[in-house]
Amino acid sequence: MSASSGPGHSVVILLLDWRQPNQIWRMLGLCSVGGIDEKGSELMVGCGLCRRPLLARRDSARIWLQPQGALASVPG
């Protein structure tokens, strides 16, 4: 097993890339896309293609690290 794989590495990556750095990029994006057409712009379509996997990764990490409801009662 290499040093860059395994469950410990995944947890470190999730903790380093979790909350704070994303807020800066969200604010910059919000300020910079004022007049772009959402439906007809290739830039916005490309951003949508990048956004979906990132949100899936975030939600998967949230379910894994902070399970709620019936999932929280399942032994790990």
N, C-alpha and C positions, 0 to 999 in steps of 0.2 A: 504494500500500500504506500502510495506516495504521500508526501507531506501536505499536499494541497487537496486531499480528498478525505472523506469520512464525515461522520456527524458533527465532530467538534469544529471542523472547518466551516460547515454550513451555519452553525450557530454564531460563530464569530462574524461571518459575512452579514448575516441578518441583523446582528446587533450594531455593526458599524454603519450599515446602509438602511437604517430603519426610518427615522422620523425627520430630524432636523435638516439634513442636506436637501431633502425634497421640498421643503417650504420655500427655500430661496428660489429654486427653479420654477415653482408654481407662480410666485409673484412676478418674476421676470417674464414668464410666458404670458401672464395676464396683462402686463403692461405693453407687451410688444405685438399682440395680435388684434388690436382694436378694429381695424378695417378689413380684415380678411374674410372673404365669403366662405362660410363653413362647408357648403355642399359642393361648390364647383372648384375648389382649390386643391391642387395635387399635394401641396404642403400639408393641408389639414387632413387629407386622406392618409398620408404617410404618418402623421402624428397619431391618428387613430389606430393605425396598425401597430405602432409601438406602445400605445397606451394600454391596450387590452392585455397583453402578456404581463406588463408591469403590475397592473391591478390584480391579475390572477395570482402573481407571485406574492404580492402583499397580503391578499386574502388567505392564501394557503399558509403563509407564515403566521398570520394572526390565529387561524384555526389550530395550528400545530402548537404554538407557544401559549395561547390563552384560550383553551377550549371552554365553551359555555354550554349551559343547558344539559341535555342528556349526554353529550359528548364528554363533558367534564367528569361524569361519573364512571366512565369506562377506564379500567385500570391500564396503565401505560406499560 
